[in-house]
């Protein structure tokens, strides 16, 4: 009926920081700024795309963010956050962001392995319920 979506565009400039434009339909963007070593959550709009309450007159909000070399940009679907374990506890945003914060200086493949390991340990024998996408970019 509808979907959640996160979309970003990065304009690259030689020798400068880049400009990132983000729009989200019930999805957020995570940006780890290397200079202050903080993970910033950029919230998307609180409505999805399509569905039964479609209103084409409303647009989504573009948010401009300055990103520099060494920063990490992450887009992710709700599948990893919403995954329950056998006790019906969700993997959750706080666990997801904690893993990212603890491993942000690692390579992107190493972060992927840490997330996969934590996810597999969390879900145990519970069936995976949704698609899972995590897209991470380290700006060089």
N, C-alpha and C positions, 0 to 999 in steps of 0.2 A: 504493500500500500504506500509506503514511503521509505525514506532512508536517511541516515545520518551521513554527513560528508564533511571532510576537512580538505581545504584546497589552499595551496600557497604558491606564490610566484616570487622568485629571487632575481633581482637585477644585479648583475655582477659589474663591478667597477674595478679597474686595475689600481692596486695600491691603496684602496680605500675600503671602508666597510661597505657592506651590501645593504640594499633595501629589500625587505621581505614584506609582501602583502599577503595577508591571511584572511580567509572567510571560512566560517564553520557553521554547519547546520547540526546542532546538538553535539558537536565535537570540539575539542580544544587542541591547541598547538602547544607543545612544550619547547622552550628554548633555554639551553644552558649557556649562559654568558661566561666565557673564559675569564674576562677581566675581573668580575666580582664573584665568580664561582657560585652562582646562584641559578637554580632552576626556576624559570618564569613560566607561569601558566597563562596562556592567552585564551580566554574563553570565547567560544563561538556563540552565535545566536541560540536562543533557547527553543527554537523550533526546527523541525525536520524539513526535509525536502519532499514535496508531493504528499500523498496520502489523501484522506477524506476531507481534510480542512484546508485544501489548497486555496491560496489567495495570491494570484500572480501580481497583484499590485504592491506587495511587500517585497523589498529586496533584502539581501543579506548585507551585513555591515563589513566593509573592508577595514582591516586594521593594519597600520604600517608599523613595522618594527625594524630597528637598526640592528643588523647582525654583522659580526666581524670575524676575521680569521681565527680559527680555534673554537668558535661557537658550535654547538650541536643543536640541530633542529629535528624535532620528532613529531611525526603524525602517527596516529594509531586508531584502530577500530575499537568498538566497545567489546568485542569478543574476548579479549584477554582480561578486561576489567570485570566482566559479568560472569566469568566461568566459576561455577560452584564446585566445591569438593563434596565428598560423601556426607559431610555434616551440613551441607547446604550453605556454607560460608563462601562468599564471593572472593575472588583473587584480590580485587579492589584497587582503587587508584593509589592509596597510600603505600601499599606494598610495591606496586609498579614503579612509582616515583622514587621510593627508597632504594630499590635495586639500581635504578638509573643514577641516582646521586652517589651511591657507593662505588659505582664502576665507571663513572663518566670519563675518567682519564684513560681507561682501557681502549683498545682498538674496537671498532664497530663490530667485527666478528666475535670478539671476546664478550662484549655486552650482550650480543644475541645469544651466546651460549649460556650466560648467567640468567637471562630472562627465561630461556627454554627450560633450564634446570629447575628454577623456582616454580615455573608454571606446572611442569610435570610433577614435581613433589606436591604441589598444592592440590591438583586435580586427582592425583592418585588413580584409582580405578574408575572414577566418574567419567562418563562419556563427554567428549568435547561437544559443546552445544552450539557454537557459532563459528563463523569464519574469524580468523585472527590475522591482522595485518599490523606490523609495526615498521615504519619507514624512518630510518635515522640517517641524517647527513651531517658530517663534520666539515665545516667550511675551511678550505685550505687556501 
